[in-house]
Amino acid sequence: MPHHADNFNPHSIHTGFETALRWLADGRMKTDGMITQADPRDAQCAYQDLLLRRAKGLFTVFDWTQIEPDLGRYE
């Protein structure tokens, strides 16, 4: 399967991944009990849980929605 779509290959790894992410964002895929949400500020804890098989669910994802932007950082 090609990495990117073109005129002769409308399907690709990139378009499949893009579609899956869009479906997740739209809530079209049921993920209850499959995903553990982790705070990105506690990344080491999330990695240790995966390493030591303590993570609940099939996937661990960082929930960036709880992070406040640091607006003064680049001033």
Summary of the structure (lengths in Angstrom):
residues: 75
radius of gyration: 17.0
end to end distance: 44.8
largest distance: 47.5
contacts: 131
relative contact order: 0.13
helix: 39%
strand: 11%
